[in-house]
Amino acid sequence: MDYIRSASGLVAMTLGLCLGVATANAQDNMGVELLPDDIRDAGVLNVGSQQTFPPVEYKEPGASEVVGVSADLLAEISSRLGLELNYIHGEYASLIPGLESQRFDVASGGISDTLEREQTVDFVNYMMSGGSILVRAEDAESYQTIADFCGGTVAMLLGSNTIMAALETANQECEAAGEEPFTIDQLPSAPDARAQLDLGRVDGYLGDFPALVYFISNAPGDYAIAGGNYILTPYVTSWAFSKEDTALRDAVQATAQAMLEDGTYRDLLAKWGLEGGALPEITVNLPASERN
């Protein structure tokens, strides 16, 4: 009888695994079926990316290959869709305009989905994240929240509208408390913004939490995140698509959803220590402000 129960359990487990694989395969096939003819015929997915944003998308010094969690996810998606990846460099602020001018098919590299941006482009959401503040290690005790920067100066990435909106709100709170607002210094790339902190020209650098954690791990003892794990504003890291490319958007979403269902998605996030940002579902146009 125990043998029968064990055998029945094995059969049920096998059927469950087969069903999971079948569901994932169906999602993969759906992605291929949704792929636009021009992309399928070209065999290439052109990705616009700043390539200076570890651990999301970046190049190691002297290397030509783009690596990172987004790069790994897009590589797997492209493989399942039968496409080659071609990266095109662009500064962060130029990525969405690059989509509109058809310079590339997908904009990537730490872009957050917002209702404002959805007026211009569509998003496939793939990871929860948030904006935090990098400070010099010796200043960590002095800076716990954004309120501690009133009267000072902070650096940020040019074009990061989500962080800018949060900073503007924080500045209003500084003034309401009778304190001087802080100055906001916008730089074209993350390395440029961090350099201002190194040079002592700013008191903090507002950046993506996973990127700051990665940066600190490569310079132990030199930097800290204000307040430990303080998040100024949550957001959903996403890939952006032209409003006219809904078929490509849906093909990428369906394929990424298949990866979530077969475990590949979480494995790739875990590779970069970002499994805490895993989403329960790969969504389209669902910014943090609209999530429960």
N, C-alpha and C positions, 0 to 999 in steps of 0.2 A: 504493500500500500504506500509506504514512504517513497518507494521507487517511482510509483505512478504519479504521486504528488510532485516529486522532483522533476519527472519527465514533463508533466503538465506545465510546471513553472518554467522549464527551459523552453518549451514550445511557445508559451505566452511571451517570454522575454524576447525570443527570436522574432516572433511576429511583431512585437513592439518596435524592435530595432529596424526591421524591414519597413514597417510603416513610416518610421522617422526618416529613413533613407529615401523612401519613395516620395515623401512630402518634400524633402530638400531637393531631390532630383526634379520634381515637378516645378518647384520654384526656379531652379536653374534653367529648365527648358522654357519656362515662361519668360525669363530674362532674355534668352536668345530670340524667342519669338517676337518680343517687343522691340528688339534692337532696330533702329532706323536703317533703311537700305544703304544710305550714303556712308554711314559709319561701318556697317558690315562689309561693304564693298571695298572701302579704304583699308580695313583691317587694323586701324590705328585709333586709339583714344588719346587725344591731345589734352594734357592736363596743365593748366596754369598754376604756378606755385612759387612762393617766395624762396623756398628751399633753404631757409635759414632759421627754421622753427623747430628745434628738437624738443621732445621726441616725436613730434607729429610728422614733419617732413623737413629733411635737411641733408646736406652733404658733409661728410667728414672732410677735414682739411686735406687738400690734394687729391680728393676722390671725385669721380664723375657721376657715381651712382647716387640717386636720391633714395634715402632710407627713412624709416620712421613708421609709426603705427598706421598713419593714413596711407603711406606708400605701400605697406604690406597688404592692407585691405584692398586698395585699388589694384594691386598686382594680382591678387586672387580673383577679384571681380573680373578683371580684364581677361585672365586666363580662362575662366568659365564661359566668358562671352566670345572667346576665340579672337581676342584683340591683343595687339601690342601696345604698350604704354609709351607715350612720348611726352616728356616734361618740357615745358616752356617757362623760362624764368620770368617772373614779374614781381615788382614790389607789392606789398599787401594792398595798398590803396588802388592799385591798377588792376586788380584781379576781376572785380565785377565789371568795370568798363571793358576789360578784355573779352569777357563773355559777350557783352552787347555788340562789340565790333567783330565777333566771330573769330577772334585770334586763337581761341581754343574752345574745347567742348565742355570741359569741367573746370571749375575754379576750386582749388583746394589749399590746404595749409593753415588750418586753424580758424576758418571763417565761422562766425556764429550766425545762426538763424534769428532774425528779428522780424516783427510785423512790418516795420518800415522797409527793410530790404526786400521783403516778399512783394512789395509793389513793383519791383524791378526784375527780380530773379526768383527761381524756385530752389528749394533745398531738399536734399536727402540727409536726414539727421542720423549721425552714427555714434556720438559719444557725448555724455554729460561732462561739463567742465565748469570753469568759473574764473573770474579775474581776481588775482591776489597781488600783494605788494612785496616786491623784493627790496630788502634793505641791507646795509652793511652789518656784519655780525656784531660789531661793537655798538651799533645803534639799536639793536633789536629790542632792548628793554624800553626804549623811549617811544617806540611805535607799535601800538597794539591794534588800532583800527584806523580808518581813514581820517577820523576826527583829530588824530594826533599830528596830522600833516598840515593843519590850518596854519597859514602864514609861511609855509615852506614852498618847496618846488617838487613836482613829480614828473617823471617822464613816462611816455606811453607810445605805442605804435600808431603811426599816422593811418587813419582810416578805420580804426577800431571804434565804431559808433556805439557799441554796447557799453564799453568802458567809458567813453567820453560822456555818455548820458549819465552814468552813475557818478562820475566825477563832478559833473555840473550840479547834480542834486546834492552831493556832499558839500560843495562850495556854498550852496545856499544855506545849508545847515551851519557851516562855519560862521557866516554872516549873521544868521539868526541868533547864534550864541554870543555875538559881540566880538568875534575874532576875525582876523584878516583871512580872506580866501587864499588858497594855495595857487601857485602858478603852474600851468600845465604845459609841458614841453613835448611836442609831438615830433617823433623821428621816423624816417622811412623804413627802418628795419629793426628787428629785435636786438641785434648786436650793437647798433648805434645807440639805442635807448639804454642798454645796460652799460655802455661805455660812459655815459653821462654820470651814472652812479659811481663807477670806478674813479672818475675824475673829481668827484665831490661836487659836481655842478647841480645835482638834484639829491633830494633826501630819500626818494624811493622810485622804483620802476614798477608800473602797473602792467602785468602780463598774465598770460594763461597759466593757471595753477600747475598743470602737468609739466609745462615747459620750465617753470621756475624750479620745481622739484628736481627735474633732470639737471638743470644748470647747477644747482647747489650740490648735487651728488658728484659733480665733476670739479668742484672747487670747495672741498670740505673745510669748514672753519672760517670761510671768508664772507659768507652771506647767510641770510635767514629770511623766512617769510614773516612779515609783520603779524603778530598775534599767534604765531605757530602755524595754524591752518586757516587763518582768517580769509574768508571769501567776501569780496566787496559786492560782487554781482554774479549770480549763476547764469550760465548759458549753455546752449547745445551746439557742439562743434559739428559742422556740416559740410557737405559738398554742394556747390552752387551750380545751377544750370540755367541756360537761357529760357525765358518763358515760352519760346517757340520750340524748344527741344523736349517736350513732355514725354515723347516715346523713349528717348535716351534716359531721361530722369527715371522713368518707371522701370526700364530694363535694369538700371543700376540698383534701384530699390529692391526689386524682386530678387536679384542675385545676392545682395547683401542680406536680405531676410533669410534666404536659403542657407547662407553661411552661419547666421545666428542659430537656425534650427538644427544644423548638423554639428555645432560646437566650434567650428573654425573661427568664427567671429570672436568669441570670448578667448580662445587660445591666442589669437594674435594680439588682443589687448593685453593679456597676461604677460606675453613676451616682453612688453614694454612697461610692465608694472602698472597698467592702467585699467585693470579689470574692474576697479571700483566705479569707473565711468561707463560701464556697459549699460546699454538701454535694453528694456524688456522687449522692444519691437523696433525695427527700422522704419521710421516714419517719414512722411513728406510734409514739409511746412508746418512743423509743430514746435515753435520756439519755447524757451523756458517759461516765458510769461503766460503761456497758455496751458502749461502742465500743472497737474494737481500736486 
